[in-house]
Amino acid sequence: MERKIKLLIEYEGSAYHGWQFQTNGLSVQEVLEKCIQKIVKRKTTLHSSGRTDAGVHAEGMTAHFTTVSKMTEGEFLRAFNSFLPHDIVIKEVSVVPMDFHARRSAGKKTYRYTILNRSYPSALLYRRCLFIPFPLDISAMRRAKNYLVGKYDFTSFRAANCGAKNPVREIFKIELIKKGDFVFLVFEGGGFLKHMVRNIVGTLVQVGRRQIKPSYVKLILESKDRRKAGPTAEPQGLCLVDVEYSKCNSLKEKKGKSEF
C-alpha cells in the first residue's frame, strides 16, 4: 500500500545551487532524490514546502514523497543519514495522511537573517552570516521594519525574475534582535516572493547605515518599484527556520487526538 512520508530537513546551503533542481549545478533536491532512490530502489519525486536560493540554509525545510516501502520511520531516518553528505541531515521522518502536501498544506513560514556587525569578520561563521563592519542604527532599523508588517503588494522587494503571479504577501511579524555583535532579523509570514526577505534586509541595512530614513521604507513599499529599494543582501545570512502546518500532519498525531 502506498504511503506518504514527510521529512524535516536541515542543510548548510553553501555547496548547493539552492533547493530546486538546476542544470548548472548540484541542488539539495537532487541529492535527496538520489538518496531516496538508493533506499526504496525506484526513482521518486520529492515535493518541498518551498525553495531556497543558492547559498541559503535551512533548519526546518519540509518535504514529502510517496512510497510502497514498508520501512519504519526510524529505519528511514537511519538510512537517509547514512547516505547523505554531512551538510544535509534528516531531522525527523513521519508518515502523514495522503492528503498532506508539503507546500499546499503549509501555513506560517519563519526565516532568520543573521548579520555580524563588528570591525572584523568570523573565520568560523562566514558562511552563516553577513559581515557588516560599519555602525548600524538599530533603533532606526526597528522603526523601519514596522512599515512592512501586514498584507501588501511587495513588488518593490521581489526579484526581477520572480515567477509569482500575485505580488501580494502578508508578513505577520518582523523581529530585530541584537545579541552582542550579532543582529538577527526574524521574518514570519504566510509566504515570501523570490529574494523578498533578502531585498528587505538590504533596504533595512541602508536605514541602519543612515543612507535612507526609516519612513522612506513606507514610500518604497507604496511605489511598487524594485529600483527604489536597497540591494539584495547576500544569501549566506539567510536561513529557513520553520514551516508550520495548521492541520494534524502525522498519522500518530491523528490517532493520538482521537483518543481524547
C-alpha distance (Angstrom), angle and dihedral (degrees) to the residues before:
residue distance angle dihedral
M1 . . .
E2 3.80 . .
R3 3.81 117.5 .
K4 3.78 133.3 -171.7
I5 3.81 116.6 -128.6
K6 3.80 123.3 -160.0
L7 3.81 120.5 -155.7
L8 3.80 129.0 -159.8
I9 3.81 105.3 -153.1
E10 3.79 135.2 -165.1
Y11 3.79 122.1 -170.0
E12 3.78 142.0 166.7
G13 3.79 100.6 -135.2
S14 3.81 101.5 -159.7
A15 3.81 95.0 102.7
Y16 3.81 96.1 45.2
H17 3.79 138.0 77.7
G18 3.79 91.1 -131.0
W19 3.79 130.9 -76.1
Q20 3.80 101.4 -63.7
F21 3.81 126.8 74.1
Q22 3.81 112.1 -84.2
T23 3.80 130.1 -168.3
N24 3.81 92.2 -148.5
G25 3.78 101.0 50.2
L26 3.79 150.1 -2.2
S27 3.81 118.3 -65.3
V28 3.80 132.5 -164.2
Q29 3.81 90.2 -119.4
E30 3.80 91.6 55.0
V31 3.80 92.8 51.4
L32 3.80 92.4 48.5
E33 3.81 95.4 46.5
K34 3.81 90.8 51.3
C35 3.79 87.9 50.5
I36 3.82 92.0 51.0
Q37 3.81 89.7 49.8
K38 3.82 89.8 55.1
I39 3.80 91.2 49.9
V40 3.83 102.2 43.5
K41 3.82 96.5 27.1
R42 3.80 95.8 -126.4
K43 3.80 138.4 82.2
T44 3.81 109.2 -91.3
T45 3.80 133.6 -177.7
L46 3.80 118.5 -131.7
H47 3.82 117.1 -150.4
S48 3.81 117.1 -157.5
S49 3.80 135.7 -159.6
G50 3.81 89.0 -116.5
R51 3.78 143.9 -45.4
T52 3.76 134.9 -76.5
D53 3.80 125.3 -156.6
A54 3.79 126.8 -116.9
G55 3.80 109.9 -69.1
V56 3.81 95.1 15.9
H57 3.82 118.8 125.4
A58 3.80 135.8 -144.2
E59 3.77 135.3 -151.7
G60 3.79 94.8 174.3
M61 3.80 113.9 22.7
T62 3.80 111.8 154.0
A63 3.78 127.2 -153.3
H64 3.79 138.7 161.4
F65 3.78 141.1 -153.3
T66 3.79 135.7 179.6
T67 3.78 124.4 -124.3
V68 3.81 143.3 163.3
S69 3.80 90.0 -141.4
K70 3.80 114.8 126.5
M71 3.80 93.8 -149.8
T72 3.80 115.3 134.0
E73 3.80 122.9 -119.1
G74 3.81 90.2 -104.5
E75 3.80 92.2 49.7
F76 3.80 90.6 50.9
L77 3.82 91.1 49.1
R78 3.79 93.5 51.9
A79 3.82 93.0 43.9
F80 3.80 94.0 50.6
N81 3.78 95.0 48.5
S82 3.79 92.6 47.1
F83 3.82 92.1 55.9
L84 3.81 102.1 35.8
P85 3.83 124.8 88.5
H86 3.80 117.2 -105.9
D87 3.82 93.5 -101.2
I88 3.83 93.7 60.8
V89 3.81 119.8 59.1
I90 3.80 133.7 174.3
K91 3.79 106.5 -138.6
E92 3.78 98.4 -178.5
V93 3.81 139.8 8.5
S94 3.80 122.0 -162.5
V95 3.79 136.8 170.7
V96 3.81 108.0 -125.6
P97 3.83 135.0 -172.1
M98 3.80 114.5 -80.7
D99 3.83 91.1 -115.0
F100 3.82 91.3 61.4
H101 3.81 116.0 109.6
A102 3.80 121.7 -175.1
R103 3.82 92.9 -140.5
R104 3.80 105.7 27.0
S105 3.82 94.1 44.0
A106 3.82 93.4 47.7
G107 3.78 121.2 115.5
K108 3.80 125.2 174.9
K109 3.81 118.8 13.5
T110 3.79 123.4 -160.5
Y111 3.80 124.7 -156.5
R112 3.81 127.7 -179.0
Y113 3.79 125.2 -156.7
T114 3.81 116.7 -162.5
I115 3.80 124.5 -154.0
L116 3.80 124.1 -173.1
N117 3.79 105.3 -150.9
R118 3.80 112.7 -171.8
S119 3.81 140.2 92.8
Y120 3.82 96.8 -86.2
P121 3.84 133.9 39.9
S122 3.82 129.5 -122.4
A123 3.79 122.5 -106.2
L124 3.81 91.0 -160.3
L125 3.80 100.7 42.4
Y126 3.80 104.3 34.3
R127 3.81 90.7 110.5
R128 3.81 92.0 53.5
C129 3.79 105.2 46.5
L130 3.79 145.8 35.5
F131 3.79 112.0 -111.5
I132 3.82 114.4 -140.0
P133 3.82 114.9 176.2
F134 3.81 94.7 -174.3
P135 3.83 125.0 90.4
L136 3.82 114.2 -96.2
D137 3.79 125.8 -149.4
I138 3.80 97.8 -133.8
S139 3.82 94.4 -177.1
A140 3.81 90.9 55.4
M141 3.81 91.3 48.6
R142 3.80 90.4 51.5
R143 3.80 91.2 52.6
A144 3.79 92.2 46.7
K145 3.81 96.3 50.6
N146 3.80 91.8 58.1
Y147 3.82 91.0 68.8
L148 3.80 88.7 65.2
V149 3.79 99.5 52.6
G150 3.80 110.8 104.6
K151 3.80 139.6 39.9
Y152 3.82 112.0 -45.1
D153 3.77 145.9 142.5
F154 3.82 100.8 -92.3
T155 3.81 96.6 -168.6
S156 3.81 89.6 128.0
F157 3.80 89.8 61.3
R158 3.81 102.3 40.4
A159 3.81 126.6 99.2
A160 3.80 117.1 -100.6
N161 3.81 90.0 -118.6
C162 3.80 95.9 44.3
G163 3.80 108.5 141.5
A164 3.80 98.1 -156.8
K165 3.81 112.6 123.9
N166 3.79 93.7 -150.7
P167 3.84 120.2 46.9
V168 3.81 93.5 -166.1
R169 3.79 113.7 110.3
E170 3.79 135.1 160.6
I171 3.79 123.4 -130.1
F172 3.80 109.5 -162.6
K173 3.79 97.1 -171.1
I174 3.81 142.5 -6.2
E175 3.79 116.5 -162.5
L176 3.79 124.3 -168.8
I177 3.81 111.6 -160.0
K178 3.81 122.6 -175.5
K179 3.81 115.1 -159.7
G180 3.76 115.4 169.9
D181 3.80 108.3 -61.5
F182 3.81 92.7 -11.7
V183 3.79 129.8 90.7
F184 3.80 115.8 -164.3
L185 3.80 121.3 -163.7
V186 3.81 111.0 -165.3
F187 3.80 118.9 -166.3
E188 3.81 123.8 -165.5
G189 3.79 119.0 -173.7
G190 3.77 147.2 134.5
G191 3.79 91.1 -104.2
F192 3.79 141.7 -30.7
L193 3.80 135.8 -130.9
K194 3.80 121.6 -123.0
H195 3.85 109.5 -69.1
M196 3.83 89.2 -5.7
V197 3.81 96.2 131.1
R198 3.81 93.3 41.8
N199 3.82 91.7 49.1
I200 3.79 91.0 49.9
V201 3.81 90.4 49.6
G202 3.82 90.9 49.8
T203 3.79 89.1 52.9
L204 3.81 94.3 46.5
V205 3.81 89.6 50.9
Q206 3.82 88.0 56.4
V207 3.81 87.3 53.4
G208 3.81 90.2 48.3
R209 3.79 90.8 52.1
R210 3.83 88.9 49.0
Q211 3.79 92.8 -118.5
I212 3.81 90.3 127.1
K213 3.81 132.2 17.7
P214 3.82 121.1 -108.4
S215 3.82 91.8 -115.9
Y216 3.81 90.6 57.2
V217 3.81 88.7 71.3
K218 3.80 88.4 69.8
L219 3.82 90.3 53.6
I220 3.82 90.4 48.4
L221 3.81 90.3 53.0
E222 3.81 93.0 47.8
S223 3.82 93.0 46.8
K224 3.83 93.1 64.9
D225 3.79 86.6 -150.0
R226 3.81 119.3 128.3
R227 3.82 90.6 -158.4
K228 3.80 90.4 67.0
A229 3.82 94.7 58.8
G230 3.78 128.3 78.3
P231 3.81 127.9 -92.2
T232 3.80 122.9 -71.8
A233 3.81 107.8 -91.9
E234 3.80 116.2 -124.7
P235 3.83 114.9 -87.6
Q236 3.81 99.8 -125.5
G237 3.81 93.1 76.1
L238 3.81 93.5 58.6
C239 3.79 125.1 91.1
L240 3.81 131.8 173.0
V241 3.79 101.6 -132.6
D242 3.79 105.4 178.9
V243 3.80 146.4 -10.2
E244 3.80 116.1 -154.8
Y245 3.78 127.0 -152.6
S246 3.79 119.1 -157.4
K247 3.80 95.2 -158.4
C248 3.78 126.1 64.9
N249 3.79 103.6 -86.3
S250 3.77 105.4 -174.1
L251 3.78 131.1 60.9
K252 3.81 89.8 -132.4
E253 3.83 91.0 56.1
K254 3.80 90.5 46.2
K255 3.82 92.4 52.6
G256 3.80 90.9 43.5
K257 3.80 92.8 54.3
S258 3.81 92.5 50.6
E259 3.81 91.1 58.7
F260 3.82 93.6 68.1
